[in-house]
């Protein structure tokens, strides 16, 4: 009965749900950063910069001048979303300020940034923050 | 994934991709036309993390190996 419930949950999970899922190892860091940066608000906007959304991505650097929507696209691809579906979302996200992105897209961008490159988490490095110590060990450089 | 082409998005919003370069007047035009122009079924972009204020931003066009 329990196994059937688990399998039903897995089968019912949509690609959108899967890309928004924060890997277990990253959840302590994610919770800490989310609380620190936006108090978990997907609609948060910084008054003195273009930092926006739950993760306070700098909209000017990551979207306007960058390609954060392609990070989301790669997460969608991993979840099995077709090219047609992905390019539709790339266009939509490219034209929309990050604070107005759906929650799943903001979370997918965060997951992509911290998992695509070992140093990705350093975008949220803040001297003295306890969040730094919550980065999964295998992504941290060895100490000399 | 492998690199299919190198592109540059200039500060004025225009995009140049590949060698010889294909040029697009905006990111929207690029998204609409590049797959057909380059005869690709699909592609991904990966942007360099460094923005050069005068010469725009480099990116790679990635395709499945």
N, CA and C atoms of all chains as a GROMACS GRO file, in nm:
protein
  627
    1UNK      N    1   0.083  -0.120   0.000
    1UNK     CA    2   0.000   0.000   0.000
    1UNK      C    3   0.087   0.126   0.000
    2UNK      N    4   0.189   0.125   0.088
    2UNK     CA    5   0.279   0.240   0.094
    2UNK      C    6   0.355   0.252  -0.037
    3UNK      N    7   0.404   0.139  -0.088
    3UNK     CA    8   0.479   0.140  -0.213
    3UNK      C    9   0.391   0.192  -0.328
    4UNK      N   10   0.265   0.150  -0.328
    4UNK     CA   11   0.173   0.197  -0.433
    4UNK      C   12   0.155   0.348  -0.426
    5UNK      N   13   0.148   0.400  -0.306
    5UNK     CA   14   0.133   0.546  -0.289
    5UNK      C   15   0.256   0.619  -0.339
    6UNK      N   16   0.373   0.564  -0.307
    6UNK     CA   17   0.497   0.628  -0.352
    6UNK      C   18   0.505   0.626  -0.504
    7UNK      N   19   0.476   0.508  -0.563
    7UNK     CA   20   0.482   0.498  -0.709
    7UNK      C   21   0.381   0.591  -0.775
    8UNK      N   22   0.263   0.601  -0.717
    8UNK     CA   23   0.161   0.690  -0.774
    8UNK      C   24   0.211   0.834  -0.772
    9UNK      N   25   0.280   0.871  -0.665
    9UNK     CA   26   0.334   1.006  -0.654
    9UNK      C   27   0.440   1.033  -0.758
   10UNK      N   28   0.526   0.934  -0.779
   10UNK     CA   29   0.633   0.950  -0.878
   10UNK      C   30   0.575   0.963  -1.017
   11UNK      N   31   0.479   0.874  -1.048
   11UNK     CA   32   0.420   0.874  -1.182
   11UNK      C   33   0.346   1.004  -1.208
   12UNK      N   34   0.281   1.057  -1.104
   12UNK     CA   35   0.202   1.178  -1.122
   12UNK      C   36   0.288   1.304  -1.130
   13UNK      N   37   0.418   1.292  -1.098
   13UNK     CA   38   0.503   1.410  -1.096
   13UNK      C   39   0.526   1.461  -1.238
   14UNK      N   40   0.497   1.587  -1.261
   14UNK     CA   41   0.515   1.644  -1.395
   14UNK      C   42   0.658   1.691  -1.412
   15UNK      N   43   0.702   1.713  -1.537
   15UNK     CA   44   0.837   1.768  -1.559
   15UNK      C   45   0.860   1.899  -1.484
   16UNK      N   46   0.757   1.982  -1.477
   16UNK     CA   47   0.769   2.109  -1.406
   16UNK      C   48   0.798   2.085  -1.258
   17UNK      N   49   0.729   1.988  -1.200
   17UNK     CA   50   0.754   1.955  -1.058
   17UNK      C   51   0.897   1.904  -1.040
   18UNK      N   52   0.943   1.825  -1.136
   18UNK     CA   53   1.076   1.765  -1.121
   18UNK      C   54   1.186   1.870  -1.132
   19UNK      N   55   1.174   1.966  -1.224
   19UNK     CA   56   1.281   2.066  -1.237
   19UNK      C   57   1.285   2.161  -1.117
   20UNK      N   58   1.173   2.174  -1.048
   20UNK     CA   59   1.169   2.262  -0.932
   20UNK      C   60   1.220   2.193  -0.806
   21UNK      N   61   1.243   2.063  -0.815
   21UNK     CA   62   1.286   1.988  -0.697
   21UNK      C   63   1.432   2.018  -0.666
   22UNK      N   64   1.456   2.062  -0.544
   22UNK     CA   65   1.592   2.089  -0.500
   22UNK      C   66   1.652   1.960  -0.445
   23UNK      N   67   1.766   1.917  -0.500
   23UNK     CA   68   1.826   1.791  -0.454
   23UNK      C   69   1.845   1.792  -0.302
   24UNK      N   70   1.827   1.676  -0.242
   24UNK     CA   71   1.832   1.665  -0.095
   24UNK      C   72   1.960   1.726  -0.038
   25UNK      N   73   2.073   1.699  -0.102
   25UNK     CA   74   2.200   1.749  -0.050
   25UNK      C   75   2.207   1.901  -0.048
   26UNK      N   76   2.130   1.964  -0.136
   26UNK     CA   77   2.134   2.110  -0.146
   26UNK      C   78   2.026   2.178  -0.062
   27UNK      N   79   1.937   2.103  -0.004
   27UNK     CA   80   1.823   2.165   0.064
   27UNK      C   81   1.862   2.251   0.185
   28UNK      N   82   1.957   2.208   0.270
   28UNK     CA   83   1.994   2.298   0.382
   28UNK      C   84   2.049   2.432   0.332
   29UNK      N   85   2.136   2.429   0.233
   29UNK     CA   86   2.191   2.553   0.177
   29UNK      C   87   2.079   2.636   0.115
   30UNK      N   88   1.992   2.569   0.039
   30UNK     CA   89   1.883   2.641  -0.029
   30UNK      C   90   1.789   2.708   0.072
   31UNK      N   91   1.753   2.638   0.175
   31UNK     CA   92   1.664   2.696   0.275
   31UNK      C   93   1.727   2.817   0.343
   32UNK      N   94   1.856   2.805   0.372
   32UNK     CA   95   1.928   2.914   0.438
   32UNK      C   96   1.935   3.037   0.346
   33UNK      N   97   1.972   3.014   0.220
   33UNK     CA   98   1.986   3.124   0.126
   33UNK      C   99   1.850   3.188   0.098
   34UNK      N  100   1.749   3.105   0.081
   34UNK     CA  101   1.615   3.156   0.053
   34UNK      C  102   1.564   3.244   0.167
   35UNK      N  103   1.590   3.201   0.290
   35UNK     CA  104   1.547   3.282   0.406
   35UNK      C  105   1.626   3.412   0.412
   36UNK      N  106   1.755   3.403   0.388
   36UNK     CA  107   1.841   3.521   0.398
   36UNK      C  108   1.812   3.621   0.287
   37UNK      N  109   1.796   3.572   0.166
   37UNK     CA  110   1.784   3.662   0.051
   37UNK      C  111   1.645   3.723   0.035
   38UNK      N  112   1.541   3.645   0.060
   38UNK     CA  113   1.406   3.695   0.026
   38UNK      C  114   1.299   3.658   0.128
   39UNK      N  115   1.338   3.594   0.236
   39UNK     CA  116   1.240   3.537   0.328
   39UNK      C  117   1.143   3.448   0.252
   40UNK      N  118   1.199   3.375   0.158
   40UNK     CA  119   1.126   3.274   0.079
   40UNK      C  120   1.021   3.335  -0.015
   41UNK      N  121   1.032   3.462  -0.047
   41UNK     CA  122   0.932   3.526  -0.134
   41UNK      C  123   0.977   3.526  -0.279
   42UNK      N  124   0.896   3.463  -0.364
   42UNK     CA  125   0.928   3.461  -0.508
   42UNK      C  126   0.906   3.598  -0.573
   43UNK      N  127   0.835   3.686  -0.506
   43UNK     CA  128   0.805   3.818  -0.565
   43UNK      C  129   0.894   3.928  -0.506
   44UNK      N  130   0.995   3.890  -0.429
   44UNK     CA  131   1.081   3.989  -0.364
   44UNK      C  132   1.160   4.070  -0.467
   45UNK      N  133   1.177   4.199  -0.438
   45UNK     CA  134   1.257   4.287  -0.525
   45UNK      C  135   1.343   4.376  -0.436
   46UNK      N  136   1.471   4.382  -0.470
   46UNK     CA  137   1.562   4.468  -0.394
   46UNK      C  138   1.540   4.613  -0.437
   47UNK      N  139   1.540   4.704  -0.340
   47UNK     CA  140   1.513   4.844  -0.372
   47UNK      C  141   1.630   4.915  -0.437
   48UNK      N  142   1.751   4.864  -0.416
   48UNK     CA  143   1.870   4.936  -0.466
   48UNK      C  144   1.946   4.860  -0.574
   49UNK      N  145   1.895   4.746  -0.616
   49UNK     CA  146   1.961   4.674  -0.725
   49UNK      C  147   1.854   4.599  -0.804
   50UNK      N  148   1.899   4.522  -0.903
   50UNK     CA  149   1.801   4.446  -0.982
   50UNK      C  150   1.781   4.306  -0.925
   51UNK      N  151   1.828   4.283  -0.802
   51UNK     CA  152   1.810   4.151  -0.741
   51UNK      C  153   1.661   4.121  -0.724
   52UNK      N  154   1.622   4.002  -0.767
   52UNK     CA  155   1.479   3.971  -0.770
   52UNK      C  156   1.452   3.825  -0.736
   53UNK      N  157   1.333   3.803  -0.683
   53UNK     CA  158   1.282   3.668  -0.664
   53UNK      C  159   1.337   3.599  -0.540
   54UNK      N  160   1.300   3.474  -0.528
   54UNK     CA  161   1.335   3.397  -0.408
   54UNK      C  162   1.486   3.391  -0.387
   55UNK      N  163   1.561   3.383  -0.499
   55UNK     CA  164   1.706   3.366  -0.489
   55UNK      C  165   1.781   3.494  -0.512
   56UNK      N  166   1.708   3.602  -0.536
   56UNK     CA  167   1.767   3.735  -0.557
   56UNK      C  168   1.872   3.735  -0.668
   57UNK      N  169   1.840   3.669  -0.777
   57UNK     CA  170   1.923   3.680  -0.897
   57UNK      C  171   1.922   3.826  -0.943
   58UNK      N  172   2.038   3.876  -0.984
   58UNK     CA  173   2.044   4.010  -1.043
   58UNK      C  174   1.984   4.002  -1.183
   59UNK      N  175   1.867   4.064  -1.199
   59UNK     CA  176   1.795   4.053  -1.326
   59UNK      C  177   1.878   4.109  -1.442
   60UNK      N  178   1.948   4.219  -1.418
   60UNK     CA  179   2.028   4.278  -1.526
   60UNK      C  180   2.140   4.184  -1.572
   61UNK      N  181   2.205   4.122  -1.477
   61UNK     CA  182   2.319   4.036  -1.512
   61UNK      C  183   2.276   3.899  -1.563
   62UNK      N  184   2.175   3.842  -1.500
   62UNK     CA  185   2.141   3.702  -1.530
   62UNK      C  186   2.042   3.688  -1.645
   63UNK      N  187   1.949   3.784  -1.657
   63UNK     CA  188   1.847   3.770  -1.763
   63UNK      C  189   1.870   3.870  -1.876
   64UNK      N  190   1.874   4.000  -1.844
   64UNK     CA  191   1.882   4.102  -1.949
   64UNK      C  192   2.012   4.086  -2.029
   65UNK      N  193   2.122   4.073  -1.957
   65UNK     CA  194   2.252   4.059  -2.025
   65UNK      C  195   2.303   3.915  -2.027
   66UNK      N  196   2.228   3.827  -1.973
   66UNK     CA  197   2.276   3.691  -1.962
   66UNK      C  198   2.181   3.590  -2.024
   67UNK      N  199   2.193   3.469  -1.979
   67UNK     CA  200   2.114   3.363  -2.038
   67UNK      C  201   2.058   3.267  -1.936
   68UNK      N  202   2.008   3.322  -1.825
   68UNK     CA  203   1.960   3.234  -1.719
   68UNK      C  204   1.846   3.144  -1.766
   69UNK      N  205   1.770   3.193  -1.866
   69UNK     CA  206   1.660   3.110  -1.916
   69UNK      C  207   1.709   2.981  -1.978
   70UNK      N  208   1.836   2.983  -2.025
   70UNK     CA  209   1.893   2.861  -2.083
   70UNK      C  210   1.934   2.762  -1.975
   71UNK      N  211   1.964   2.812  -1.858
   71UNK     CA  212   1.989   2.721  -1.746
   71UNK      C  213   1.860   2.647  -1.712
   72UNK      N  214   1.749   2.722  -1.712
   72UNK     CA  215   1.619   2.658  -1.690
   72UNK      C  216   1.590   2.559  -1.802
   73UNK      N  217   1.623   2.598  -1.924
   73UNK     CA  218   1.599   2.508  -2.039
   73UNK      C  219   1.672   2.376  -2.022
   74UNK      N  220   1.795   2.383  -1.976
   74UNK     CA  221   1.871   2.257  -1.959
   74UNK      C  222   1.809   2.170  -1.850
   75UNK      N  223   1.754   2.233  -1.747
   75UNK     CA  224   1.686   2.154  -1.643
   75UNK      C  225   1.560   2.090  -1.702
   76UNK      N  226   1.489   2.165  -1.786
   76UNK     CA  227   1.370   2.109  -1.850
   76UNK      C  228   1.406   1.992  -1.942
   77UNK      N  229   1.519   2.006  -2.010
   77UNK     CA  230   1.562   1.898  -2.099
   77UNK      C  231   1.590   1.771  -2.019
   78UNK      N  232   1.658   1.788  -1.905
   78UNK     CA  233   1.685   1.671  -1.820
   78UNK      C  234   1.555   1.604  -1.776
   79UNK      N  235   1.450   1.684  -1.762
   79UNK     CA  236   1.322   1.630  -1.716
   79UNK      C  237   1.238   1.576  -1.832
   80UNK      N  238   1.295   1.581  -1.953
   80UNK     CA  239   1.227   1.520  -2.066
   80UNK      C  240   1.137   1.612  -2.145
   81UNK      N  241   1.146   1.742  -2.124
   81UNK     CA  242   1.062   1.836  -2.199
   81UNK      C  243   1.118   1.853  -2.341
   82UNK      N  244   1.030   1.854  -2.438
   82UNK     CA  245   1.070   1.862  -2.579
   82UNK      C  246   1.131   1.998  -2.613
   83UNK      N  247   1.201   2.003  -2.726
   83UNK     CA  248   1.257   2.129  -2.774
   83UNK      C  249   1.149   2.237  -2.789
   84UNK      N  250   1.037   2.199  -2.846
   84UNK     CA  251   0.929   2.296  -2.867
   84UNK      C  252   0.882   2.355  -2.733
   85UNK      N  253   0.869   2.268  -2.635
   85UNK     CA  254   0.830   2.316  -2.502
   85UNK      C  255   0.936   2.403  -2.440
   86UNK      N  256   1.063   2.363  -2.458
   86UNK     CA  257   1.173   2.438  -2.396
   86UNK      C  258   1.188   2.576  -2.458
   87UNK      N  259   1.184   2.584  -2.592
   87UNK     CA  260   1.208   2.713  -2.657
   87UNK      C  261   1.092   2.808  -2.628
   88UNK      N  262   0.973   2.753  -2.608
   88UNK     CA  263   0.859   2.837  -2.569
   88UNK      C  264   0.885   2.902  -2.434
   89UNK      N  265   0.938   2.824  -2.339
   89UNK     CA  266   0.968   2.878  -2.207
   89UNK      C  267   1.088   2.972  -2.212
   90UNK      N  268   1.187   2.942  -2.296
   90UNK     CA  269   1.302   3.033  -2.308
   90UNK      C  270   1.255   3.171  -2.352
   91UNK      N  271   1.168   3.176  -2.453
   91UNK     CA  272   1.116   3.306  -2.500
   91UNK      C  273   1.039   3.378  -2.389
   92UNK      N  274   0.954   3.302  -2.321
   92UNK     CA  275   0.869   3.362  -2.218
   92UNK      C  276   0.952   3.415  -2.101
   93UNK      N  277   1.049   3.335  -2.055
   93UNK     CA  278   1.130   3.376  -1.941
   93UNK      C  279   1.223   3.490  -1.978
   94UNK      N  280   1.276   3.488  -2.101
   94UNK     CA  281   1.364   3.595  -2.147
   94UNK      C  282   1.293   3.730  -2.145
   95UNK      N  283   1.163   3.729  -2.166
   95UNK     CA  284   1.086   3.854  -2.175
   95UNK      C  285   1.022   3.894  -2.042
   96UNK      N  286   1.049   3.822  -1.937
   96UNK     CA  287   0.980   3.845  -1.809
   96UNK      C  288   1.080   3.867  -1.697
   97UNK      N  289   1.066   3.978  -1.621
   97UNK     CA  290   1.155   3.997  -1.506
   97UNK      C  291   1.149   3.877  -1.412
   98UNK      N  292   1.263   3.844  -1.353
   98UNK     CA  293   1.272   3.722  -1.274
   98UNK      C  294   1.171   3.718  -1.160
   99UNK      N  295   1.140   3.833  -1.100
   99UNK     CA  296   1.047   3.830  -0.986
   99UNK      C  297   0.906   3.790  -1.030
  100UNK      N  298   0.880   3.794  -1.160
  100UNK     CA  299   0.750   3.751  -1.210
  100UNK      C  300   0.753   3.610  -1.269
  101UNK      N  301   0.869   3.548  -1.264
  101UNK     CA  302   0.876   3.409  -1.311
  101UNK      C  303   0.794   3.320  -1.216
  102UNK      N  304   0.738   3.211  -1.272
  102UNK     CA  305   0.673   3.116  -1.183
  102UNK      C  306   0.774   3.056  -1.086
  103UNK      N  307   0.723   3.010  -0.974
  103UNK     CA  308   0.811   2.956  -0.869
  103UNK      C  309   0.898   2.842  -0.922
  104UNK      N  310   0.840   2.755  -1.001
  104UNK     CA  311   0.917   2.639  -1.049
  104UNK      C  312   1.038   2.685  -1.131
  105UNK      N  313   1.023   2.792  -1.209
  105UNK     CA  314   1.132   2.839  -1.295
  105UNK      C  315   1.244   2.901  -1.211
  106UNK      N  316   1.206   2.978  -1.109
  106UNK     CA  317   1.307   3.036  -1.021
  106UNK      C  318   1.385   2.925  -0.950
  107UNK      N  319   1.314   2.824  -0.902
  107UNK     CA  320   1.382   2.714  -0.833
  107UNK      C  321   1.468   2.633  -0.930
  108UNK      N  322   1.420   2.612  -1.052
  108UNK     CA  323   1.498   2.538  -1.151
  108UNK      C  324   1.627   2.613  -1.184
  109UNK      N  325   1.620   2.745  -1.191
  109UNK     CA  326   1.740   2.825  -1.218
  109UNK      C  327   1.841   2.808  -1.104
  110UNK      N  328   1.792   2.814  -0.982
  110UNK     CA  329   1.881   2.795  -0.866
  110UNK      C  330   1.948   2.658  -0.872
  111UNK      N  331   1.868   2.555  -0.896
  111UNK     CA  332   1.923   2.418  -0.901
  111UNK      C  333   2.028   2.408  -1.012
  112UNK      N  334   1.997   2.466  -1.128
  112UNK     CA  335   2.093   2.461  -1.238
  112UNK      C  336   2.224   2.531  -1.203
  113UNK      N  337   2.214   2.647  -1.141
  113UNK     CA  338   2.336   2.723  -1.110
  113UNK      C  339   2.423   2.647  -1.008
  114UNK      N  340   2.362   2.589  -0.906
  114UNK     CA  341   2.445   2.524  -0.802
  114UNK      C  342   2.493   2.385  -0.845
  115UNK      N  343   2.428   2.325  -0.944
  115UNK     CA  344   2.467   2.189  -0.982
  115UNK      C  345   2.548   2.182  -1.112
  116UNK      N  346   2.536   2.282  -1.199
  116UNK     CA  347   2.608   2.273  -1.327
  116UNK      C  348   2.759   2.292  -1.310
  117UNK      N  349   2.798   2.376  -1.216
  117UNK     CA  350   2.941   2.403  -1.194
  117UNK      C  351   2.971   2.391  -1.045
  118UNK      N  352   3.088   2.334  -1.012
  118UNK     CA  353   3.124   2.320  -0.870
  118UNK      C  354   3.125   2.453  -0.794
  119UNK      N  355   3.155   2.561  -0.866
  119UNK     CA  356   3.163   2.691  -0.798
  119UNK      C  357   3.032   2.769  -0.805
  120UNK      N  358   2.927   2.708  -0.857
  120UNK     CA  359   2.802   2.779  -0.876
  120UNK      C  360   2.744   2.840  -0.749
  121UNK      N  361   2.760   2.768  -0.639
  121UNK     CA  362   2.702   2.815  -0.512
  121UNK      C  363   2.764   2.947  -0.466
  122UNK      N  364   2.885   2.978  -0.518
  122UNK     CA  365   2.955   3.098  -0.472
  122UNK      C  366   2.884   3.227  -0.514
  123UNK      N  367   2.788   3.216  -0.605
  123UNK     CA  368   2.707   3.335  -0.635
  123UNK      C  369   2.632   3.381  -0.511
  124UNK      N  370   2.616   3.290  -0.414
  124UNK     CA  371   2.545   3.326  -0.290
  124UNK      C  372   2.640   3.330  -0.171
  125UNK      N  373   2.770   3.330  -0.201
  125UNK     CA  374   2.866   3.338  -0.090
  125UNK      C  375   2.855   3.476  -0.025
  126UNK      N  376   2.846   3.476   0.106
  126UNK     CA  377   2.844   3.601   0.182
  126UNK      C  378   2.931   3.580   0.304
  127UNK      N  379   3.032   3.663   0.318
  127UNK     CA  380   3.126   3.649   0.428
  127UNK      C  381   3.052   3.647   0.562
  128UNK      N  382   3.082   3.546   0.642
  128UNK     CA  383   3.023   3.538   0.775
  128UNK      C  384   2.887   3.470   0.780
  129UNK      N  385   2.830   3.440   0.664
  129UNK     CA  386   2.697   3.376   0.663
  129UNK      C  387   2.709   3.229   0.698
  130UNK      N  388   2.616   3.181   0.779
  130UNK     CA  389   2.616   3.039   0.813
  130UNK      C  390   2.579   2.953   0.693
  131UNK      N  391   2.519   3.014   0.591
  131UNK     CA  392   2.482   2.936   0.472
  131UNK      C  393   2.604   2.874   0.405
  132UNK      N  394   2.717   2.943   0.411
  132UNK     CA  395   2.838   2.893   0.345
  132UNK      C  396   2.873   2.752   0.394
  133UNK      N  397   2.849   2.727   0.520
  133UNK     CA  398   2.883   2.598   0.578
  133UNK      C  399   2.784   2.488   0.547
  134UNK      N  400   2.677   2.521   0.475
  134UNK     CA  401   2.575   2.422   0.443
  134UNK      C  402   2.587   2.370   0.300
  135UNK      N  403   2.689   2.416   0.230
  135UNK     CA  404   2.714   2.365   0.094
  135UNK      C  405   2.756   2.219   0.104
  136UNK      N  406   2.699   2.132   0.019
  136UNK     CA  407   2.740   1.991   0.024
  136UNK      C  408   2.892   1.978   0.013
  137UNK      N  409   2.949   1.890   0.094
  137UNK     CA  410   3.095   1.882   0.105
  137UNK      C  411   3.164   1.851  -0.027
  138UNK      N  412   3.104   1.767  -0.110
  138UNK     CA  413   3.175   1.724  -0.229
  138UNK      C  414   3.193   1.836  -0.332
  139UNK      N  415   3.120   1.947  -0.314
  139UNK     CA  416   3.136   2.057  -0.409
  139UNK      C  417   3.238   2.159  -0.362
  140UNK      N  418   3.281   2.146  -0.236
  140UNK     CA  419   3.374   2.245  -0.183
  140UNK      C  420   3.517   2.208  -0.218
  141UNK      N  421   3.601   2.308  -0.250
  141UNK     CA  422   3.740   2.279  -0.281
  141UNK      C  423   3.814   2.226  -0.159
  142UNK      N  424   3.914   2.141  -0.186
  142UNK     CA  425   3.993   2.086  -0.076
  142UNK      C  426   4.076   2.197  -0.012
  143UNK      N  427   4.086   2.189   0.120
  143UNK     CA  428   4.169   2.286   0.190
  143UNK      C  429   4.314   2.243   0.184
  144UNK      N  430   4.404   2.339   0.171
  144UNK     CA  431   4.547   2.307   0.167
  144UNK      C  432   4.603   2.298   0.308
  145UNK      N  433   2.700   1.701  -2.466
  145UNK     CA  434   2.681   1.822  -2.548
  145UNK      C  435   2.815   1.863  -2.609
  146UNK      N  436   2.811   1.919  -2.726
  146UNK     CA  437   2.933   1.971  -2.787
  146UNK      C  438   2.906   2.111  -2.842
  147UNK      N  439   3.014   2.186  -2.857
  147UNK     CA  440   3.001   2.324  -2.904
  147UNK      C  441   2.978   2.323  -3.055
  148UNK      N  442   2.867   2.380  -3.098
  148UNK     CA  443   2.835   2.387  -3.241
  148UNK      C  444   2.884   2.519  -3.300
  149UNK      N  445   2.882   2.624  -3.220
  149UNK     CA  446   2.924   2.755  -3.268
  149UNK      C  447   2.948   2.847  -3.148
  150UNK      N  448   3.022   2.953  -3.173
  150UNK     CA  449   3.042   3.057  -3.073
  150UNK      C  450   2.965   3.180  -3.118
  151UNK      N  451   2.898   3.244  -3.026
  151UNK     CA  452   2.821   3.363  -3.060
  151UNK      C  453   2.855   3.479  -2.968
  152UNK      N  454   2.811   3.595  -3.008
  152UNK     CA  455   2.831   3.713  -2.925
  152UNK      C  456   2.705   3.799  -2.931
  153UNK      N  457   2.658   3.838  -2.813
  153UNK     CA  458   2.546   3.931  -2.806
  153UNK      C  459   2.604   4.068  -2.773
  154UNK      N  460   2.585   4.163  -2.862
  154UNK     CA  461   2.645   4.295  -2.846
  154UNK      C  462   2.557   4.384  -2.758
  155UNK      N  463   2.618   4.490  -2.704
  155UNK     CA  464   2.540   4.579  -2.616
  155UNK      C  465   2.417   4.640  -2.682
  156UNK      N  466   2.417   4.651  -2.815
  156UNK     CA  467   2.298   4.708  -2.882
  156UNK      C  468   2.189   4.604  -2.905
  157UNK      N  469   2.213   4.481  -2.856
  157UNK     CA  470   2.110   4.378  -2.866
  157UNK      C  471   2.124   4.287  -2.987
  158UNK      N  472   2.211   4.324  -3.082
  158UNK     CA  473   2.229   4.239  -3.198
  158UNK      C  474   2.313   4.117  -3.160
  159UNK      N  475   2.299   4.013  -3.242
  159UNK     CA  476   2.368   3.888  -3.215
  159UNK      C  477   2.441   3.842  -3.340
  160UNK      N  478   2.560   3.792  -3.319
  160UNK     CA  479   2.639   3.736  -3.428
  160UNK      C  480   2.682   3.596  -3.385
  161UNK      N  481   2.661   3.499  -3.474
  161UNK     CA  482   2.691   3.361  -3.438
  161UNK      C  483   2.766   3.291  -3.550
  162UNK      N  484   2.872   3.220  -3.512
  162UNK     CA  485   2.941   3.132  -3.607
  162UNK      C  486   3.042   3.203  -3.694
  163UNK      N  487   3.105   3.124  -3.777
  163UNK     CA  488   3.206   3.175  -3.869
  163UNK      C  489   3.196   3.099  -4.002
  164UNK      N  490   3.153   3.164  -4.109
  164UNK     CA  491   3.116   3.306  -4.119
  164UNK      C  492   2.994   3.336  -4.033
  165UNK      N  493   2.988   3.459  -3.985
  165UNK     CA  494   2.883   3.492  -3.888
  165UNK      C  495   2.744   3.506  -3.950
  166UNK      N  496   2.646   3.451  -3.878
  166UNK     CA  497   2.507   3.484  -3.905
  166UNK      C  498   2.470   3.596  -3.809
  167UNK      N  499   2.401   3.696  -3.860
  167UNK     CA  500   2.369   3.811  -3.776
  167UNK      C  501   2.219   3.824  -3.755
  168UNK      N  502   2.182   3.862  -3.634
  168UNK     CA  503   2.041   3.877  -3.597
  168UNK      C  504   2.023   4.011  -3.527
  169UNK      N  505   1.912   4.076  -3.555
  169UNK     CA  506   1.893   4.212  -3.502
  169UNK      C  507   1.849   4.214  -3.357
  170UNK      N  508   1.807   4.100  -3.305
  170UNK     CA  509   1.766   4.095  -3.164
  170UNK      C  510   1.770   3.951  -3.116
  171UNK      N  511   1.761   3.937  -2.985
  171UNK     CA  512   1.758   3.803  -2.926
  171UNK      C  513   1.632   3.728  -2.972
  172UNK      N  514   1.522   3.802  -2.985
  172UNK     CA  515   1.397   3.738  -3.028
  172UNK      C  516   1.411   3.681  -3.169
  173UNK      N  517   1.472   3.759  -3.258
  173UNK     CA  518   1.491   3.709  -3.395
  173UNK      C  519   1.582   3.587  -3.396
  174UNK      N  520   1.685   3.592  -3.312
  174UNK     CA  521   1.776   3.479  -3.304
  174UNK      C  522   1.700   3.353  -3.259
  175UNK      N  523   1.620   3.367  -3.155
  175UNK     CA  524   1.546   3.252  -3.104
  175UNK      C  525   1.448   3.198  -3.208
  176UNK      N  526   1.392   3.289  -3.287
  176UNK     CA  527   1.294   3.246  -3.388
  176UNK      C  528   1.361   3.172  -3.504
  177UNK      N  529   1.478   3.216  -3.542
  177UNK     CA  530   1.532   3.173  -3.672
  177UNK      C  531   1.655   3.083  -3.668
  178UNK      N  532   1.730   3.084  -3.557
  178UNK     CA  533   1.862   3.021  -3.562
  178UNK      C  534   1.856   2.870  -3.592
  179UNK      N  535   1.763   2.799  -3.530
  179UNK     CA  536   1.758   2.654  -3.552
  179UNK      C  537   1.740   2.622  -3.700
  180UNK      N  538   1.650   2.694  -3.765
  180UNK     CA  539   1.628   2.670  -3.908
  180UNK      C  540   1.750   2.714  -3.989
  181UNK      N  541   1.805   2.831  -3.957
  181UNK     CA  542   1.919   2.883  -4.034
  181UNK      C  543   2.039   2.790  -4.026
  182UNK      N  544   2.062   2.732  -3.909
  182UNK     CA  545   2.178   2.646  -3.889
  182UNK      C  546   2.144   2.498  -3.911
  183UNK      N  547   2.022   2.473  -3.954
  183UNK     CA  548   1.977   2.336  -3.981
  183UNK      C  549   1.993   2.246  -3.858
  184UNK      N  550   1.946   2.297  -3.747
  184UNK     CA  551   1.953   2.220  -3.622
  184UNK      C  552   1.812   2.182  -3.577
  185UNK      N  553   1.800   2.062  -3.519
  185UNK     CA  554   1.672   2.024  -3.461
  185UNK      C  555   1.648   2.099  -3.331
  186UNK      N  556   1.756   2.117  -3.254
  186UNK     CA  557   1.746   2.188  -3.127
  186UNK      C  558   1.886   2.229  -3.085
  187UNK      N  559   1.892   2.320  -2.988
  187UNK     CA  560   2.021   2.364  -2.937
  187UNK      C  561   2.002   2.421  -2.797
  188UNK      N  562   2.113   2.442  -2.730
  188UNK     CA  563   2.113   2.509  -2.600
  188UNK      C  564   2.218   2.619  -2.605
  189UNK      N  565   2.205   2.718  -2.523
  189UNK     CA  566   2.308   2.821  -2.512
  189UNK      C  567   2.371   2.816  -2.373
  190UNK      N  568   2.501   2.840  -2.368
  190UNK     CA  569   2.571   2.855  -2.240
  190UNK      C  570   2.647   2.986  -2.247
  191UNK      N  571   2.616   3.075  -2.155
  191UNK     CA  572   2.677   3.208  -2.157
  191UNK      C  573   2.802   3.212  -2.071
  192UNK      N  574   2.900   3.286  -2.119
  192UNK     CA  575   3.018   3.312  -2.038
  192UNK      C  576   2.976   3.398  -1.919
  193UNK      N  577   3.040   3.376  -1.807
  193UNK     CA  578   3.001   3.452  -1.688
  193UNK      C  579   3.056   3.594  -1.688
  194UNK      N  580   3.149   3.621  -1.778
  194UNK     CA  581   3.211   3.754  -1.782
  194UNK      C  582   3.144   3.838  -1.890
  195UNK      N  583   3.093   3.955  -1.850
  195UNK     CA  584   3.034   4.047  -1.946
  195UNK      C  585   3.138   4.153  -1.980
  196UNK      N  586   3.163   4.173  -2.108
  196UNK     CA  587   3.255   4.277  -2.152
  196UNK      C  588   3.171   4.397  -2.194
  197UNK      N  589   3.179   4.507  -2.121
  197UNK     CA  590   3.086   4.619  -2.143
  197UNK      C  591   3.082   4.670  -2.286
  198UNK      N  592   3.196   4.671  -2.353
  198UNK     CA  593   3.199   4.728  -2.488
  198UNK      C  594   3.176   4.625  -2.598
  199UNK      N  595   3.206   4.502  -2.570
  199UNK     CA  596   3.200   4.403  -2.678
  199UNK      C  597   3.098   4.293  -2.653
  200UNK      N  598   3.013   4.312  -2.554
  200UNK     CA  599   2.904   4.219  -2.536
  200UNK      C  600   2.942   4.094  -2.461
  201UNK      N  601   2.862   3.994  -2.482
  201UNK     CA  602   2.879   3.873  -2.403
  201UNK      C  603   2.891   3.752  -2.494
  202UNK      N  604   2.988   3.670  -2.465
  202UNK     CA  605   3.010   3.550  -2.544
  202UNK      C  606   2.919   3.438  -2.498
  203UNK      N  607   2.878   3.356  -2.593
  203UNK     CA  608   2.805   3.235  -2.557
  203UNK      C  609   2.841   3.123  -2.653
  204UNK      N  610   2.815   3.004  -2.607
  204UNK     CA  611   2.836   2.885  -2.689
  204UNK      C  612   2.699   2.830  -2.729
  205UNK      N  613   2.690   2.786  -2.855
  205UNK     CA  614   2.573   2.710  -2.898
  205UNK      C  615   2.609   2.563  -2.880
  206UNK      N  616   2.531   2.494  -2.800
  206UNK     CA  617   2.558   2.353  -2.770
  206UNK      C  618   2.454   2.264  -2.836
  207UNK      N  619   2.502   2.152  -2.887
  207UNK     CA  620   2.411   2.052  -2.943
  207UNK      C  621   2.449   1.916  -2.886
  208UNK      N  622   2.356   1.822  -2.894
  208UNK     CA  623   2.388   1.687  -2.846
  208UNK      C  624   2.501   1.628  -2.930
  209UNK      N  625   2.592   1.559  -2.861
  209UNK     CA  626   2.706   1.498  -2.932
  209UNK      C  627   2.658   1.382  -3.019
   0.00000   0.00000   0.00000
